[in-house]
Amino acid sequence: MKVTGQDRALNEELVQNARDLAGYKAYIPNLDPKVAGAEFVIGAYHYLWQVEKSFRISKHDLTARPIYHHQHESIEAHLSVVFAALAVAWRLGPSRGGH
């Protein structure tokens, strides 16, 4: 919506821009472009499915609960414990409760 005083109108330009971008997903890496160029970022994106699979495994197999931490250190500590447990379960193998 464009609001000018009492006047209100649909922002057609913004609507068209949203339609043009529908279906696209953008990632903005926090990497130094001099160190990690476009090829590196694109290559890392192709392995994103493995990261997502790890999260699905950790949530399912370890019955991970939602994280309600608010401080960066608490979040990192929680994820470290979850992934350490995932690594132990993976190492134990299927006969011992892991994969």
C-alpha positions as a Python dict, from the first residue, in 0.01 Angstrom:
ca = {
    (1, 'M'): (0, 0, 0),
    (2, 'K'): (105, 354, -71),
    (3, 'V'): (-20, 591, 196),
    (4, 'T'): (-6, 962, 124),
    (5, 'G'): (-192, 1159, 385),
    (6, 'Q'): (-549, 1026, 369),
    (7, 'D'): (-498, 861, 28),
    (8, 'R'): (-430, 489, 10),
    (9, 'A'): (-346, 300, -307),
    (10, 'L'): (-204, -37, -400),
    (11, 'N'): (169, -15, -471),
    (12, 'E'): (161, -176, -815),
    (13, 'E'): (539, -149, -859),
    (14, 'L'): (602, -341, -537),
    (15, 'V'): (340, -602, -627),
    (16, 'Q'): (501, -657, -969),
    (17, 'N'): (847, -682, -811),
    (18, 'A'): (718, -948, -568),
    (19, 'R'): (562, -1141, -859),
    (20, 'D'): (889, -1122, -1056),
    (21, 'L'): (1085, -1263, -762),
    (22, 'A'): (834, -1532, -664),
    (23, 'G'): (1000, -1870, -645),
    (24, 'Y'): (1356, -1738, -612),
    (25, 'K'): (1560, -1796, -300),
    (26, 'A'): (1867, -1586, -224),
    (27, 'Y'): (2157, -1658, 9),
    (28, 'I'): (2388, -1384, 124),
    (29, 'P'): (2706, -1536, 265),
    (30, 'N'): (2903, -1359, 534),
    (31, 'L'): (3229, -1465, 372),
    (32, 'D'): (3503, -1237, 245),
    (33, 'P'): (3468, -1235, -138),
    (34, 'K'): (3850, -1230, -168),
    (35, 'V'): (3871, -1559, 23),
    (36, 'A'): (3557, -1738, -99),
    (37, 'G'): (3447, -1651, -449),
    (38, 'A'): (3125, -1729, -631),
    (39, 'E'): (3239, -2081, -721),
    (40, 'F'): (3293, -2166, -353),
    (41, 'V'): (2952, -2031, -251),
    (42, 'I'): (2776, -2213, -535),
    (43, 'G'): (2962, -2535, -448),
    (44, 'A'): (2863, -2501, -82),
    (45, 'Y'): (2501, -2447, -184),
    (46, 'H'): (2503, -2778, -371),
    (47, 'Y'): (2583, -2953, -39),
    (48, 'L'): (2305, -2773, 149),
    (49, 'W'): (2084, -3082, 125),
    (50, 'Q'): (2334, -3272, 342),
    (51, 'V'): (2314, -3007, 613),
    (52, 'E'): (1934, -3014, 599),
    (53, 'K'): (1942, -3396, 618),
    (54, 'S'): (2162, -3376, 929),
    (55, 'F'): (1911, -3147, 1097),
    (56, 'R'): (1624, -3381, 1007),
    (57, 'I'): (1820, -3677, 1146),
    (58, 'S'): (1910, -3493, 1465),
    (59, 'K'): (1552, -3381, 1522),
    (60, 'H'): (1408, -3725, 1454),
    (61, 'D'): (1665, -3966, 1598),
    (62, 'L'): (1768, -3755, 1895),
    (63, 'T'): (1420, -3616, 1952),
    (64, 'A'): (1568, -3268, 1959),
    (65, 'R'): (1337, -3008, 2101),
    (66, 'P'): (1293, -2651, 1979),
    (67, 'I'): (1566, -2417, 2098),
    (68, 'Y'): (1439, -2147, 2332),
    (69, 'H'): (1779, -1991, 2403),
    (70, 'H'): (1826, -1622, 2333),
    (71, 'Q'): (2200, -1572, 2385),
    (72, 'H'): (2446, -1670, 2114),
    (73, 'E'): (2662, -1873, 2353),
    (74, 'S'): (2363, -2073, 2481),
    (75, 'I'): (2251, -2156, 2127),
    (76, 'E'): (2601, -2269, 2029),
    (77, 'A'): (2632, -2483, 2343),
    (78, 'H'): (2293, -2648, 2279),
    (79, 'L'): (2376, -2726, 1916),
    (80, 'S'): (2718, -2859, 2017),
    (81, 'V'): (2557, -3106, 2256),
    (82, 'V'): (2298, -3214, 1996),
    (83, 'F'): (2560, -3268, 1725),
    (84, 'A'): (2795, -3446, 1964),
    (85, 'A'): (2511, -3685, 2047),
    (86, 'L'): (2441, -3728, 1675),
    (87, 'A'): (2809, -3812, 1612),
    (88, 'V'): (2808, -4071, 1894),
    (89, 'A'): (2484, -4227, 1765),
    (90, 'W'): (2624, -4235, 1411),
    (91, 'R'): (2948, -4398, 1528),
    (92, 'L'): (2765, -4666, 1725),
    (93, 'G'): (2595, -4786, 1409),
    (94, 'P'): (2250, -4942, 1350),
    (95, 'S'): (2303, -5241, 1578),
    (96, 'R'): (2361, -5010, 1876),
    (97, 'G'): (2093, -4750, 1818),
    (98, 'G'): (2270, -4524, 1566),
    (99, 'H'): (2271, -4529, 1185),
}
